[in-house]
Amino acid sequence: MLDTTQYGKLLRQEGFKYFSGVPCSYLSPLINDAINQNAFIMANNEGDAVAIASGISLVGESYGVVLMQNSGLSNALSPLTSLNYIFKIPILGFVSLRGESDSSGKNTDEPQHELLGSITDKILEICKVPYIFLSQDMYEAQKQLQEAKKYLTQGESFFFIVKNKTFNKIALQELSLLEKRIGKAEDSKQEDIFPTRLEALEVLQYLGKNSILLATTGKSGRELYEINDSENQLYMVGSMGCVGGLGLGISLQTNKKVIAIDGDSALLMRLGALSTNAYYARMRNAGNFCHILLDNQSHDSTGGQFNLSPFVDFTSIALSCGYERVCMTHNLDEFQLAIAEFLECRAGGAWFIYLKIARGSKENLGRPKVTPQEVAKRLREWVRNKK
């Protein structure tokens, strides 16, 4: 296992001073180190991170570095192939190997990582991006970094594929110091004045028992499952930022109420989808699509790193994109009232309901025991039987 602090110093000594990316649990130690050094640019998706790092490499005195989960590699392919490759702008990349197979070829990770775990290296190879699996031996890792620099000086990007437990854990600095560093957008408040995600999900599950409930990837789905598993619920795994689009597609095929439960980091990743959701929901005029945003202003699933949510007025954006009803709720009572009003409406466009929630999640949080294929099958049958 690499000493993260020591490896971070090595990167800086070799001229790699600026980092961008989207948090991943395998890479969170290296990301936390960069955040603590005030050297990390939080991107909303991996393609943006590649573009940011490319700009650093293009005119800066050092090479830009990107850090991402392999599931996000697909988001990065467009700039990697049509920006870095075409313009010969080199960047250094670290991509995690979620979904690594064991000696018998069986997936050792969550189901959403199975396919990409088996093709991560092949994707880089097809895209003509040189790569190597990062060694957990510091001496060998130093040699690998020198080898990577040879490619960079020739105008080629280079990626390290990072396996689980390659880096030892490193904590973020005190949150108050971090918020001061990135420029807190609003006065700090005690987290306990905000409802928890679990409390908000309990409201949704109770009121939406006859509706389709879609929970975004990460802890939203896991907590919804632990409250009570039900056939009308779908727990997304992977596909970060796609729950709104999934909800829209479903709402166009049924008259059932559809509630898409989103998170701030996920919505930021695909913010442009709001205009699509609003337009097509308005055209159908069924009043059956509701987009919920539970905003805890952090990447909760990967260690609580900051995101850019504090600087975004989500409700104004939703309104500008054409959502017909936009509700800013400040507590569970207001949240419950807004949900009830949506469930009562019989026509109209898309709804957007915002609730700020506390950071953190349920202790000892498990994972759904039902497979994604089973979840999809039973939801399909539930919708058909309820028509």
Secondary structure as UniProt FT lines:
FT   HELIX           4..13
FT   TURN            14..15
FT   STRAND          18..21
FT   TURN            25..27
FT   HELIX           28..36
FT   TURN            37..38
FT   STRAND          40..42
FT   HELIX           46..59
FT   STRAND          64..68
FT   HELIX           70..72
FT   HELIX           73..79
FT   HELIX           80..84
FT   HELIX           85..87
FT   STRAND          92..96
FT   TURN            98..99
FT   TURN            103..104
FT   HELIX           111..113
FT   HELIX           114..126
FT   TURN            127..128
FT   STRAND          131..133
FT   HELIX           138..153
FT   TURN            154..155
FT   STRAND          158..162
FT   TURN            164..165
FT   HELIX           175..182
FT   HELIX           191..193
FT   HELIX           197..207
FT   TURN            208..210
FT   STRAND          212..215
FT   TURN            217..218
FT   HELIX           219..227
FT   TURN            231..232
FT   STRAND          233..235
FT   TURN            240..241
FT   HELIX           243..251
FT   TURN            252..253
FT   STRAND          258..263
FT   HELIX           264..269
FT   TURN            270..272
FT   HELIX           273..284
FT   STRAND          289..295
FT   STRAND          298..299
FT   HELIX           300..302
FT   STRAND          305..306
FT   HELIX           309..311
FT   HELIX           314..321
FT   STRAND          325..329
FT   HELIX           332..344
FT   STRAND          351..356
FT   TURN            363..364
FT   HELIX           372..385
//
